[in-house]
Amino acid sequence: MKSEITEEFISGFCKAQNQTRMVVCELEKLEDGSIKLLSSDCAYGKCEHSKDCLLMGQIK
């Protein structure tokens, strides 16, 4: 079974911008059923709020 790559829109509150945002994410569903974030159109990972991000926490 091959991994599957999908694009999803995640909507929620962004602490860094202090507003509701919609983020486009590219996700890879791995053979073991887990999901890996490949890319997003926000600063997730570099943002100071990444560890407790409510918006991106939806995809974990």
C-alpha positions as CSV (number, residue, x, y, z in Angstrom):
1,M,0.0,0.0,0.0
2,K,1.3,3.4,-1.0
3,S,1.1,6.6,1.1
4,E,-1.6,9.0,0.1
5,I,-1.1,12.8,-0.2
6,T,-4.1,15.1,0.3
7,E,-4.7,18.8,0.5
8,E,-7.0,20.0,3.3
9,F,-8.3,23.3,4.5
10,I,-8.2,23.9,8.3
11,S,-10.1,26.8,9.9
12,G,-9.7,28.2,13.3
13,F,-8.1,30.9,15.5
14,C,-4.5,32.0,14.9
15,K,-2.8,33.4,18.1
16,A,0.0,35.0,16.1
17,Q,-2.4,37.0,13.9
18,N,-5.1,37.3,16.6
19,Q,-7.8,36.4,14.1
20,T,-9.6,33.5,12.5
21,R,-7.7,31.9,9.6
22,M,-8.1,29.3,7.0
23,V,-4.9,27.3,6.3
24,V,-4.2,25.1,3.4
25,C,-2.2,21.9,4.4
26,E,-0.7,19.2,2.4
27,L,-0.9,15.9,4.4
28,E,0.5,12.5,3.8
29,K,-1.4,9.5,5.2
30,L,1.3,6.8,5.9
31,E,0.9,3.1,5.6
32,D,0.5,2.7,9.4
33,G,-2.5,5.1,9.4
34,S,-0.6,8.1,10.8
35,I,-0.7,11.5,9.2
36,K,2.4,13.6,8.4
37,L,2.2,17.4,7.7
38,L,4.2,18.1,4.5
39,S,3.4,21.8,4.2
40,S,1.1,24.6,5.2
41,D,0.6,28.2,4.1
42,C,1.2,29.6,7.6
43,A,4.4,29.8,9.7
44,Y,3.7,26.6,11.6
45,G,7.0,25.2,12.9
46,K,8.6,28.7,12.9
47,C,5.8,30.5,14.8
48,E,6.3,31.0,18.5
49,H,2.9,29.4,19.1
50,S,3.5,26.2,17.2
51,K,3.7,24.0,20.3
52,D,0.3,25.0,21.5
53,C,-1.4,26.0,18.2
54,L,-5.1,25.4,18.4
55,L,-5.5,25.8,14.6
56,M,-2.9,23.3,13.5
57,G,-3.6,21.0,16.5
58,Q,-6.7,19.9,14.6
59,I,-4.7,17.8,12.2
60,K,-2.6,15.9,14.8
